């Protein structure tokens, strides 16, 4: 039977990538732009982070480049949604296709045709020796506090909220709706890239096509479950992280409590269940997903 410390530390470790990605989604959607392309941004972030860490031997540099890769992909989403007034859902789907496709292509080019990168030698450091609590877990907690403070107590945070609720009113006060939304979407991509980096630099040691495995969609579920609020979203990510740990724990013994297939899909079943029972009770920002016609740029 795993110890309570193991379950706690593993939950924090597995929830950290979700927290980064989900909080990125909170920022984007509070500004009025739906970003379902978080999965693709996590994938390309995971690839960039692992590749950089492999060639430089520095996981921190890999973490930074993972965020930058996610931000670049998010820039494409921002241009399509904010300037070209594209359907935000379709653009997000495109990001989810571009991210993995580009990552696998570059992986083959840089790693002699292989579909996986070479395992890295140095992972992100652990906070406590002998535990699974790495630095990304602490950073994700601090990030949720920071975003809560920004939204509640800073001029920029209040402007983001205003643009997401009533862009016309914000525009009439001289706030550039386009600038706020573009910056918010790019920032969401950077955080999603950090989420992918936390997977390959903190949990596993190499990039593969299945390393993210739907966690971007879990992050989207978490922000809906958390009602687009930073702390609520953080707690929702802990729940989904615990679901992953529970799946691993129940399948770790000599005889599984449940069939392996059920244990493998358990986190995703819980994700769907949350959406079914809670999505109707969550109210998104009023202008979320609605293009604003007047550009201030």
C-alpha positions in Angstrom: 0.0 0.0 0.0 1.6 3.3 -1.1 2.2 5.8 1.7 0.3 9.0 2.2 3.4 11.0 1.4 3.9 9.1 -1.9 0.3 9.8 -2.9 0.6 13.5 -2.0 3.9 14.1 -3.7 2.8 12.1 -6.8 -0.5 14.1 -7.0 1.4 17.4 -6.9 3.8 16.1 -9.5 1.1 14.9 -11.9 -1.0 18.0 -11.4 1.7 20.5 -12.1 1.5 20.2 -15.9 -2.2 20.5 -15.7 -2.0 23.6 -13.6 0.3 25.4 -16.0 -1.9 24.6 -19.0 -5.2 25.2 -17.2 -4.1 28.6 -15.9 -3.0 29.5 -19.3 -6.5 28.7 -20.5 -8.0 30.8 -17.8 -6.0 33.8 -19.0 -7.0 33.4 -22.6 -10.7 32.7 -22.0 -11.0 35.5 -19.4 -9.9 37.8 -22.3 -12.6 36.3 -24.5 -10.6 33.9 -26.7 -11.4 30.2 -26.5 -8.1 28.2 -26.6 -8.8 24.5 -27.1 -5.4 24.2 -28.8 -3.7 23.8 -25.4 -3.1 20.2 -26.1 -1.0 21.0 -29.2 0.8 23.8 -27.4 1.7 21.4 -24.6 3.0 18.8 -27.1 5.3 21.2 -29.0 6.4 22.6 -25.6 7.3 19.1 -24.4 9.3 18.5 -27.6 11.2 21.8 -27.5 12.0 21.4 -23.8 13.3 17.9 -24.1 15.3 18.6 -27.3 16.9 21.7 -25.7 17.7 19.9 -22.5 19.2 17.0 -24.4 21.6 19.2 -26.5 22.5 21.7 -23.8 22.3 19.4 -20.7 20.3 22.2 -18.9 16.7 21.4 -17.9 16.0 25.0 -17.0 16.9 26.2 -20.5 14.7 23.4 -21.8 11.8 24.6 -19.6 12.2 28.2 -21.0 12.3 27.0 -24.6 9.3 24.8 -24.1 7.3 27.9 -23.0 8.6 29.8 -26.0 7.5 27.1 -28.4 4.1 27.0 -26.9 3.9 30.8 -27.2 4.8 30.8 -30.9 2.1 28.3 -31.6 -0.3 30.4 -29.6 0.7 33.4 -31.7 -0.8 31.7 -34.7 -4.0 31.1 -32.8 -4.1 34.7 -31.8 -3.6 36.0 -35.3 -6.3 33.7 -36.6 -8.9 34.5 -33.9 -8.2 38.2 -33.1 -7.2 39.7 -36.5 -8.7 37.3 -39.0 -11.9 36.7 -37.0 -11.6 32.9 -37.5 -13.8 30.4 -35.7 -11.9 30.0 -32.4 -12.8 26.3 -32.0 -11.7 25.4 -35.5 -8.4 27.4 -35.0 -7.9 25.5 -31.7 -8.4 22.2 -33.5 -5.8 23.2 -36.0 -3.3 24.0 -33.2 -3.9 20.5 -31.9 -3.0 19.1 -35.3 0.0 21.4 -36.0 1.6 20.9 -32.6 2.0 17.1 -32.6 2.6 17.0 -36.4 5.4 19.5 -36.3 6.9 18.0 -33.2 7.0 14.5 -34.7 8.5 15.9 -38.0 11.3 17.8 -36.1 11.9 14.8 -33.9 12.6 12.6 -36.9 14.9 15.3 -38.4 16.9 15.8 -35.2 17.0 12.2 -33.8 17.8 10.2 -36.9 14.3 9.3 -37.9 13.2 8.2 -34.5 9.7 9.0 -33.2 11.1 9.7 -29.7 13.9 11.9 -28.4 16.9 10.6 -26.6 16.3 10.5 -22.8 17.6 13.5 -21.0 20.2 13.1 -18.2 19.2 16.0 -16.0 15.6 16.5 -14.9 14.1 19.4 -13.0 15.3 19.3 -9.4 13.2 17.9 -6.6 12.1 20.0 -3.6 12.4 17.2 -1.1 15.0 14.5 -1.5 13.3 11.0 -1.9 10.0 12.5 -3.0 8.3 13.1 -6.3 7.7 16.8 -5.5 9.8 18.7 -8.1 10.2 22.4 -8.5 7.4 22.5 -11.1 4.9 21.6 -8.4 5.9 24.6 -6.3 6.0 26.9 -9.3 2.5 25.9 -10.3 1.2 26.7 -6.9 2.9 30.1 -6.9 1.6 30.8 -10.4 -2.0 30.3 -9.2 -1.4 32.8 -6.4 0.2 35.3 -8.9 -2.7 35.0 -11.4 -5.3 35.4 -8.7 -3.5 38.6 -7.5 -3.2 39.9 -11.1 -6.9 39.4 -11.8 -8.1 40.8 -8.5 -5.6 43.6 -7.8 -3.9 44.9 -10.9 -4.9 47.2 -13.7 -4.0 44.7 -16.4 -6.0 41.9 -14.8 -9.0 44.1 -14.5 -8.7 45.0 -18.2 -8.5 41.4 -19.2 -11.7 40.7 -17.3 -13.4 43.7 -18.8 -12.4 42.7 -22.3 -13.7 39.2 -21.7 -17.0 40.4 -20.3 -17.9 43.4 -22.4 -15.3 44.3 -25.0 -17.4 47.2 -26.4 -17.5 48.9 -23.0 -13.7 48.3 -22.6 -13.1 49.7 -26.0 -15.1 52.9 -25.2 -12.8 53.5 -22.3 -9.7 53.4 -24.5 -8.6 49.8 -23.8 -7.2 48.0 -26.8 -9.3 44.8 -27.1 -7.0 43.4 -29.7 -3.8 44.0 -27.7 -5.2 42.5 -24.6 -6.5 39.4 -26.3 -3.4 38.8 -28.4 -1.1 39.1 -25.3 -3.4 36.8 -23.3 -3.5 34.1 -25.9 0.3 34.2 -26.3 0.7 34.0 -22.5 -1.7 31.0 -22.4 0.5 29.3 -25.0 3.7 30.0 -23.0 2.1 28.5 -19.9 0.8 25.5 -21.9 4.4 25.0 -23.2 5.6 25.1 -19.6 3.0 22.4 -18.8 4.4 20.2 -21.6 7.9 20.9 -20.3 6.9 19.8 -16.8 5.9 16.5 -18.2 9.1 15.6 -20.1 11.5 17.3 -17.7 9.8 16.3 -14.4 7.8 13.2 -14.9 9.3 11.3 -17.9 12.7 11.8 -19.5 12.0 11.8 -23.2 9.5 13.1 -25.7 7.1 10.8 -27.5 3.9 11.2 -29.4 2.0 9.9 -26.4 3.8 11.8 -23.6 1.0 14.4 -23.2 -1.8 12.0 -23.9 -4.8 14.3 -23.6 -3.7 16.3 -20.6 -4.4 19.5 -22.5 -8.1 18.5 -22.6 -7.9 17.6 -18.9 -6.6 21.2 -18.3 -9.6 22.6 -20.3 -11.9 20.5 -18.1 -10.2 21.8 -15.0 -10.7 25.4 -15.9 -14.4 24.8 -16.6 -14.7 22.8 -13.4 -12.9 25.7 -11.6 -15.3 28.3 -13.1 -12.4 30.2 -14.7 -11.0 31.2 -11.3 -7.3 30.6 -10.5 -7.6 28.9 -7.1 -10.6 26.8 -8.1 -8.8 25.7 -11.3 -5.7 24.8 -9.2 -7.9 22.6 -7.0 -9.5 21.0 -10.0 -6.1 20.2 -11.4 -5.1 18.5 -8.1 -8.3 16.4 -8.5 -7.3 15.3 -12.0 -3.7 14.7 -10.9 -4.9 12.5 -8.0 -7.0 10.6 -10.6 -3.8 9.8 -12.5 -2.0 8.7 -9.4 -5.0 6.5 -8.4 -4.9 4.9 -11.8 -1.2 4.1 -11.4 -1.5 3.0 -7.8 -4.4 0.6 -8.4 -2.5 -1.0 -11.3 0.9 -1.3 -9.5 0.2 -4.4 -7.5 0.6 -8.0 -8.5 -3.2 -8.2 -9.1 -5.0 -5.1 -10.3 -8.2 -4.1 -8.4 -9.9 -3.3 -11.7 -9.1 -4.5 -15.3 -6.1 -2.7 -16.7 -8.1 -1.1 -19.5 -10.5 0.5 -17.0 -7.5 1.8 -14.9 -5.9 3.3 -18.0 -8.9 5.3 -18.9 -9.9 6.2 -15.3 -8.6 9.8 -15.5 -10.4 10.4 -18.7 -13.6 8.9 -17.4 -13.5 11.3 -14.5 -12.8 14.2 -16.8 -15.9 13.3 -18.9 -17.9 12.9 -15.7 -16.9 16.3 -14.5 -17.9 17.9 -17.8 -21.3 16.2 -17.7 -22.2 17.1 -14.2 -20.6 20.5 -13.8 -20.3 22.2 -17.2 -23.9 23.3 -17.0 -23.3 25.0 -13.7 -20.2 26.9 -14.9 -20.7 30.3 -16.5 -18.0 31.4 -18.9 -17.1 35.1 -19.5 -19.8 36.7 -21.5 -17.7 37.5 -24.6 -15.8 34.3 -24.6 -15.5 32.9 -28.1 -17.1 36.1 -29.7 -14.8 38.0 -32.1 -14.7 41.7 -31.6 -15.1 43.5 -34.9 -13.3 46.8 -34.1 -9.6 46.5 -33.9 -7.6 49.2 -32.0 -4.3 48.2 -33.5 
